[in-house]
Amino acid sequence: MIRVLLADDEAMIRAGVRAILVSDPGIEVVVEAADGREAVEAAQAHRPDVALLDIRMPRLDGLAAAEEIVRTVPGCGVAMLTTFDEEAYVARALSGGATGFLLKSGDPHELLAGVRAVASGAAFLSPKVARRVIDGYGGERLGKAAVARERTRALSPREREVLGLVGAGLSNPEIAARLHLVEGTVKAYVSAVLDRLEVKNRVQAAIVAYEAGLVE
């Protein structure tokens, strides 16, 4: 059972999102919060598997709340659920440790897939957001590709293979099944890749994988 913290300052939005989440028998909303500070305190008290946070909330905005939850509640994946897909919001969310960025305008199945992915340790971006992240490099893309290839040059062949699968959005269990490895070994490979690339999370690693051409 995936245990979810749902934080949004609008009660009607919370009710709608809760209805979508609990339609999946494998997801349970264990606590709700109406502002960012309450969300942090709820996460620390209930230790959910996923914190699903709106961005614009009183007392503490969702981005700051996400950073604090990532820092103080190990094992809790963080996903933003918002109306706003501005690049500054996406960049801050990902740099702060969030591994999911979902839009309220998206399909309900997208929300469920995102929560399941973040709970499993994978990353998930709404397709519209992912497209903007990838396209956002503009004219710098070729240069970034060269830099990314250089960054991945120090990785072993197996680490590069794992990075490519992280970039494709696979969770650790899925990577283990694909490569015929035990999950603990995959976790060690992922940690080593993050350290060598000097990135904070799987989303940032996935971007490097895309830039380096490692994603099929």
NUZA-694002 format. One record per residue (C-alpha): residue in three letters; residue number from 0; x, y, z. Coordinates in Angstrom, 1 decimal, padded with zeros to 4 digits. Layout:
N
+--------+-----+--------+--------+--------+
: residu : num :     xx :     yy :     zz :
+--------+-----+--------+--------+--------+
:    ALA : NUM :      X :      Y :      Z :
...
+--------+-----+--------+--------+--------+
***
This chain:
216
+--------+-----+--------+--------+--------+
: residu : num :     xx :     yy :     zz :
+--------+-----+--------+--------+--------+
:    MET :   0 :  000.0 :  000.0 :  000.0 :
:    ILE :   1 :  001.4 :  003.4 : -001.0 :
:    ARG :   2 :  000.8 :  005.9 :  001.8 :
:    VAL :   3 :  000.3 :  009.5 :  000.5 :
:    LEU :   4 :  000.4 :  012.9 :  002.1 :
:    LEU :   5 : -001.8 :  015.4 :  000.1 :
:    ALA :   6 : -001.2 :  019.1 :  000.6 :
:    ASP :   7 : -003.2 :  021.8 : -001.1 :
:    ASP :   8 : -004.8 :  025.0 :  000.4 :
:    GLU :   9 : -008.0 :  024.5 : -001.5 :
:    ALA :  10 : -010.4 :  021.9 :  000.2 :
:    MET :  11 : -012.2 :  021.2 : -003.1 :
:    ILE :  12 : -009.0 :  020.4 : -004.9 :
:    ARG :  13 : -007.9 :  018.1 : -002.1 :
:    ALA :  14 : -011.3 :  016.3 : -002.3 :
:    GLY :  15 : -011.0 :  015.8 : -006.0 :
:    VAL :  16 : -007.4 :  014.6 : -005.9 :
:    ARG :  17 : -008.1 :  012.3 : -003.0 :
:    ALA :  18 : -011.0 :  010.7 : -005.0 :
:    ILE :  19 : -008.6 :  010.0 : -007.8 :
:    LEU :  20 : -005.9 :  008.6 : -005.6 :
:    VAL :  21 : -008.2 :  006.3 : -003.6 :
:    SER :  22 : -009.7 :  004.9 : -006.8 :
:    ASP :  23 : -006.5 :  002.9 : -007.0 :
:    PRO :  24 : -006.7 :  000.1 : -004.3 :
:    GLY :  25 : -003.0 :  000.3 : -003.9 :
:    ILE :  26 : -003.0 :  003.9 : -002.7 :
:    GLU :  27 : -004.1 :  005.4 :  000.6 :
:    VAL :  28 : -004.2 :  009.1 :  001.6 :
:    VAL :  29 : -003.1 :  008.9 :  005.2 :
:    VAL :  30 : -003.0 :  012.7 :  005.9 :
:    GLU :  31 : -003.9 :  016.0 :  004.4 :
:    ALA :  32 : -002.5 :  019.5 :  004.9 :
:    ALA :  33 : -003.8 :  022.9 :  004.0 :
:    ASP :  34 : -000.4 :  024.8 :  004.0 :
:    GLY :  35 :  003.3 :  024.1 :  003.5 :
:    ARG :  36 :  004.3 :  024.2 :  007.2 :
:    GLU :  37 :  001.4 :  021.8 :  008.1 :
:    ALA :  38 :  002.6 :  019.5 :  005.2 :
:    VAL :  39 :  006.1 :  019.4 :  006.6 :
:    GLU :  40 :  004.9 :  018.6 :  010.1 :
:    ALA :  41 :  002.5 :  015.9 :  008.8 :
:    ALA :  42 :  005.2 :  014.3 :  006.8 :
:    GLN :  43 :  007.5 :  014.2 :  009.8 :
:    ALA :  44 :  004.7 :  012.7 :  011.9 :
:    HIS :  45 :  003.2 :  010.2 :  009.5 :
:    ARG :  46 :  006.3 :  009.2 :  007.4 :
:    PRO :  47 :  004.3 :  008.7 :  004.1 :
:    ASP :  48 :  005.8 :  007.1 :  001.0 :
:    VAL :  49 :  004.9 :  010.1 : -001.1 :
:    ALA :  50 :  004.2 :  013.7 : -000.4 :
:    LEU :  51 :  002.1 :  015.3 : -003.1 :
:    LEU :  52 :  002.4 :  019.1 : -002.7 :
:    ASP :  53 :  000.8 :  022.1 : -004.4 :
:    ILE :  54 :  003.2 :  024.9 : -005.1 :
:    ARG :  55 :  001.3 :  028.0 : -004.0 :
:    MET :  56 :  000.3 :  027.5 : -000.3 :
:    PRO :  57 :  000.3 :  029.8 :  002.7 :
:    ARG :  58 :  002.9 :  030.0 :  005.5 :
:    LEU :  59 :  005.4 :  027.9 :  003.5 :
:    ASP :  60 :  005.2 :  027.4 : -000.3 :
:    GLY :  61 :  005.2 :  023.9 : -001.7 :
:    LEU :  62 :  008.7 :  024.2 : -003.1 :
:    ALA :  63 :  010.2 :  025.1 :  000.3 :
:    ALA :  64 :  008.1 :  022.4 :  001.9 :
:    ALA :  65 :  009.4 :  019.9 : -000.6 :
:    GLU :  66 :  013.0 :  020.8 :  000.2 :
:    GLU :  67 :  012.4 :  020.4 :  004.0 :
:    ILE :  68 :  010.6 :  017.1 :  003.6 :
:    VAL :  69 :  013.4 :  015.7 :  001.4 :
:    ARG :  70 :  015.9 :  016.8 :  004.0 :
:    THR :  71 :  014.1 :  015.6 :  007.1 :
:    VAL :  72 :  012.0 :  012.6 :  006.1 :
:    PRO :  73 :  014.3 :  010.0 :  004.4 :
:    GLY :  74 :  012.4 :  007.6 :  002.2 :
:    CYS :  75 :  009.6 :  010.0 :  001.4 :
:    GLY :  76 :  009.3 :  010.7 : -002.3 :
:    VAL :  77 :  008.1 :  014.2 : -003.2 :
:    ALA :  78 :  006.0 :  015.2 : -006.2 :
:    MET :  79 :  004.6 :  018.6 : -007.0 :
:    LEU :  80 :  001.0 :  018.8 : -008.2 :
:    THR :  81 :  000.3 :  022.2 : -009.6 :
:    THR :  82 : -001.4 :  024.4 : -012.2 :
:    PHE :  83 :  001.9 :  026.1 : -012.9 :
:    ASP :  84 :  004.5 :  024.6 : -015.1 :
:    GLU :  85 :  006.8 :  027.7 : -015.3 :
:    GLU :  86 :  010.4 :  026.6 : -015.9 :
:    ALA :  87 :  011.6 :  028.4 : -012.7 :
:    TYR :  88 :  009.2 :  026.2 : -010.7 :
:    VAL :  89 :  010.2 :  023.0 : -012.4 :
:    ALA :  90 :  013.9 :  023.8 : -012.0 :
:    ARG :  91 :  013.6 :  024.7 : -008.3 :
:    ALA :  92 :  011.5 :  021.6 : -007.6 :
:    LEU :  93 :  014.0 :  019.2 : -009.2 :
:    SER :  94 :  017.0 :  020.9 : -007.7 :
:    GLY :  95 :  015.3 :  020.7 : -004.3 :
:    GLY :  96 :  015.0 :  016.9 : -004.5 :
:    ALA :  97 :  011.5 :  016.4 : -005.9 :
:    THR :  98 :  011.3 :  013.5 : -008.3 :
:    GLY :  99 :  007.8 :  014.1 : -009.6 :
:    PHE : 100 :  006.2 :  017.2 : -011.3 :
:    LEU : 101 :  002.5 :  016.7 : -012.2 :
:    LEU : 102 : -000.1 :  019.1 : -013.6 :
:    LYS : 103 : -003.6 :  019.4 : -012.3 :
:    SER : 104 : -004.8 :  019.7 : -015.9 :
:    GLY : 105 : -003.4 :  016.2 : -016.6 :
:    ASP : 106 : -005.2 :  013.0 : -017.0 :
:    PRO : 107 : -006.1 :  011.2 : -013.7 :
:    HIS : 108 : -004.2 :  008.1 : -014.9 :
:    GLU : 109 : -001.1 :  010.3 : -015.2 :
:    LEU : 110 : -001.5 :  011.3 : -011.5 :
:    LEU : 111 : -001.8 :  007.7 : -010.4 :
:    ALA : 112 :  001.2 :  006.7 : -012.6 :
:    GLY : 113 :  003.2 :  009.5 : -011.1 :
:    VAL : 114 :  002.5 :  008.6 : -007.5 :
:    ARG : 115 :  003.3 :  005.0 : -008.2 :
:    ALA : 116 :  006.6 :  005.9 : -009.9 :
:    VAL : 117 :  007.7 :  008.3 : -007.1 :
:    ALA : 118 :  006.8 :  005.7 : -004.5 :
:    SER : 119 :  009.0 :  003.1 : -006.3 :
:    GLY : 120 :  012.0 :  005.4 : -006.3 :
:    ALA : 121 :  011.6 :  006.4 : -010.0 :
:    ALA : 122 :  011.1 :  009.8 : -011.4 :
:    PHE : 123 :  008.0 :  011.1 : -013.2 :
:    LEU : 124 :  007.3 :  014.3 : -015.1 :
:    SER : 125 :  004.0 :  015.1 : -016.8 :
:    PRO : 126 :  004.6 :  014.8 : -020.5 :
:    LYS : 127 :  004.1 :  018.5 : -021.0 :
:    VAL : 128 :  006.7 :  019.3 : -018.3 :
:    ALA : 129 :  009.1 :  016.6 : -019.6 :
:    ARG : 130 :  008.9 :  018.1 : -023.1 :
:    ARG : 131 :  009.7 :  021.6 : -021.7 :
:    VAL : 132 :  012.6 :  020.3 : -019.7 :
:    ILE : 133 :  014.1 :  018.5 : -022.7 :
:    ASP : 134 :  013.4 :  021.3 : -025.1 :
:    GLY : 135 :  014.5 :  024.0 : -022.7 :
:    TYR : 136 :  018.1 :  023.7 : -023.7 :
:    GLY : 137 :  017.5 :  025.3 : -027.0 :
:    GLY : 138 :  020.7 :  026.2 : -028.9 :
:    GLU : 139 :  022.8 :  025.0 : -026.1 :
:    ARG : 140 :  021.7 :  021.4 : -026.6 :
:    LEU : 141 :  024.7 :  020.3 : -028.7 :
:    GLY : 142 :  027.1 :  021.7 : -026.2 :
:    LYS : 143 :  025.3 :  020.2 : -023.3 :
:    ALA : 144 :  025.3 :  016.8 : -025.1 :
:    ALA : 145 :  029.1 :  017.0 : -025.4 :
:    VAL : 146 :  029.4 :  017.9 : -021.7 :
:    ALA : 147 :  027.1 :  015.1 : -020.7 :
:    ARG : 148 :  029.0 :  012.5 : -022.7 :
:    GLU : 149 :  032.2 :  013.7 : -021.0 :
:    ARG : 150 :  030.5 :  013.4 : -017.6 :
:    THR : 151 :  029.4 :  009.9 : -018.3 :
:    ARG : 152 :  032.8 :  008.8 : -019.7 :
:    ALA : 153 :  034.0 :  007.9 : -016.2 :
:    LEU : 154 :  031.1 :  005.5 : -015.6 :
:    SER : 155 :  031.6 :  001.8 : -016.1 :
:    PRO : 156 :  029.6 :  000.1 : -018.9 :
:    ARG : 157 :  027.2 : -001.3 : -016.3 :
:    GLU : 158 :  026.8 :  002.1 : -014.7 :
:    ARG : 159 :  026.1 :  003.7 : -018.1 :
:    GLU : 160 :  023.5 :  001.0 : -018.7 :
:    VAL : 161 :  021.8 :  001.7 : -015.4 :
:    LEU : 162 :  021.9 :  005.4 : -016.1 :
:    GLY : 163 :  020.1 :  004.9 : -019.4 :
:    LEU : 164 :  017.4 :  002.9 : -017.7 :
:    VAL : 165 :  017.0 :  005.6 : -015.0 :
:    GLY : 166 :  016.6 :  008.0 : -017.9 :
:    ALA : 167 :  013.9 :  005.9 : -019.4 :
:    GLY : 168 :  012.0 :  006.2 : -016.1 :
:    LEU : 169 :  012.4 :  002.6 : -014.7 :
:    SER : 170 :  012.3 :  002.0 : -011.0 :
:    ASN : 171 :  015.0 :  000.0 : -009.2 :
:    PRO : 172 :  012.9 : -003.2 : -009.3 :
:    GLU : 173 :  012.3 : -002.8 : -013.0 :
:    ILE : 174 :  016.0 : -002.2 : -013.7 :
:    ALA : 175 :  016.9 : -005.3 : -011.6 :
:    ALA : 176 :  014.5 : -007.4 : -013.7 :
:    ARG : 177 :  015.8 : -005.9 : -017.0 :
:    LEU : 178 :  019.4 : -006.5 : -016.1 :
:    HIS : 179 :  018.9 : -009.8 : -014.1 :
:    LEU : 180 :  020.4 : -008.2 : -011.0 :
:    VAL : 181 :  019.2 : -008.2 : -007.4 :
:    GLU : 182 :  017.5 : -004.9 : -006.3 :
:    GLY : 183 :  020.2 : -004.1 : -003.7 :
:    THR : 184 :  022.9 : -004.2 : -006.4 :
:    VAL : 185 :  020.9 : -001.8 : -008.6 :
:    LYS : 186 :  020.4 :  000.5 : -005.7 :
:    ALA : 187 :  024.2 :  000.6 : -005.2 :
:    TYR : 188 :  024.8 :  001.3 : -008.9 :
:    VAL : 189 :  022.2 :  004.1 : -008.8 :
:    SER : 190 :  023.9 :  005.7 : -005.8 :
:    ALA : 191 :  027.3 :  005.4 : -007.4 :
:    VAL : 192 :  026.0 :  007.0 : -010.6 :
:    LEU : 193 :  024.4 :  009.9 : -008.7 :
:    ASP : 194 :  027.7 :  010.5 : -006.8 :
:    ARG : 195 :  029.9 :  010.4 : -009.9 :
:    LEU : 196 :  027.7 :  012.7 : -011.8 :
:    GLU : 197 :  027.3 :  015.0 : -008.8 :
:    VAL : 198 :  023.5 :  015.2 : -009.2 :
:    LYS : 199 :  021.0 :  015.2 : -006.4 :
:    ASN : 200 :  018.3 :  012.9 : -007.7 :
:    ARG : 201 :  017.1 :  010.6 : -010.4 :
:    VAL : 202 :  015.4 :  013.4 : -012.4 :
:    GLN : 203 :  018.7 :  015.2 : -012.7 :
:    ALA : 204 :  020.5 :  012.0 : -013.6 :
:    ALA : 205 :  017.8 :  011.3 : -016.3 :
:    ILE : 206 :  018.5 :  014.7 : -017.9 :
:    VAL : 207 :  022.2 :  013.8 : -018.1 :
:    ALA : 208 :  021.2 :  010.4 : -019.6 :
:    TYR : 209 :  019.1 :  012.2 : -022.3 :
:    GLU : 210 :  021.8 :  014.7 : -023.1 :
:    ALA : 211 :  024.4 :  011.9 : -023.4 :
:    GLY : 212 :  022.2 :  009.9 : -025.7 :
:    LEU : 213 :  021.9 :  006.9 : -023.3 :
:    VAL : 214 :  018.1 :  006.7 : -023.5 :
:    GLU : 215 :  016.7 :  004.4 : -026.2 :
+--------+-----+--------+--------+--------+
***
